[in-house]
Amino acid sequence: MPNPKTKAIQQAEVTPPPTQGNPAAVPLGVQDHSFHAQAIYDINKQVGKLETGLENVEKRLEKAETKLEAIHLDVHGAKKIAWAFGAILSVMGTLGLLLLNKILDLVVSHFAK
């Protein structure tokens, strides 16, 4: 005849103890919809956060575009100044070469006599 203690121990080994995280199985027609409502609420909350983040990114992008436009205007102005400076230096260089040529002509004609 089996001992009642050994029978209880064998049954405990075969049957896993119930865990706190696993709720009892509920038939599909009787399920509580609060889980689904909570999931939808969480998703809506996350979508709201994403929309807010996107709006912040759009604002920062507009600020960056404004700064880039200002930099573009500064660079364009600097190009114009560089072209004007280059043109002035070219004219001054040409006049300097002509003046140097006349000075050399005078020096050569003076010493050639």
JOFENNOR-V660298 format. One record per backbone hydrogen bond with DSSP energy under -1.0 kcal/mol. CO is the residue of the C=O (numbers start at 1). NH is the residue of the N-H. If there is no record, write none. Layout:
BEGIN
co:CO nh:NH
co:CO nh:NH
END
This chain:
BEGIN
co:3 nh:7
co:4 nh:8
co:5 nh:9
co:6 nh:10
co:7 nh:11
co:8 nh:12
co:9 nh:13
co:10 nh:14
co:11 nh:15
co:27 nh:30
co:28 nh:31
co:33 nh:37
co:34 nh:38
co:35 nh:39
co:36 nh:40
co:37 nh:41
co:38 nh:42
co:39 nh:43
co:40 nh:44
co:41 nh:45
co:42 nh:46
co:43 nh:47
co:44 nh:48
co:45 nh:49
co:46 nh:50
co:47 nh:51
co:48 nh:52
co:49 nh:53
co:50 nh:54
co:51 nh:55
co:52 nh:56
co:53 nh:57
co:54 nh:58
co:55 nh:59
co:56 nh:60
co:57 nh:61
co:58 nh:62
co:59 nh:63
co:60 nh:64
co:61 nh:65
co:62 nh:66
co:63 nh:67
co:64 nh:68
co:65 nh:69
co:66 nh:70
co:67 nh:71
co:68 nh:72
co:69 nh:73
co:70 nh:74
co:71 nh:75
co:72 nh:76
co:73 nh:77
co:74 nh:78
co:75 nh:79
co:76 nh:80
co:77 nh:81
co:78 nh:82
co:79 nh:83
co:80 nh:84
co:81 nh:85
co:82 nh:86
co:83 nh:87
co:84 nh:88
co:85 nh:89
co:86 nh:90
co:87 nh:91
co:88 nh:92
co:89 nh:93
co:90 nh:94
co:91 nh:95
co:92 nh:96
co:93 nh:97
co:94 nh:98
co:95 nh:99
co:96 nh:100
co:97 nh:101
co:98 nh:102
co:99 nh:103
co:100 nh:104
co:101 nh:105
co:102 nh:106
co:103 nh:107
co:104 nh:108
co:105 nh:109
co:106 nh:110
co:107 nh:111
co:108 nh:112
END
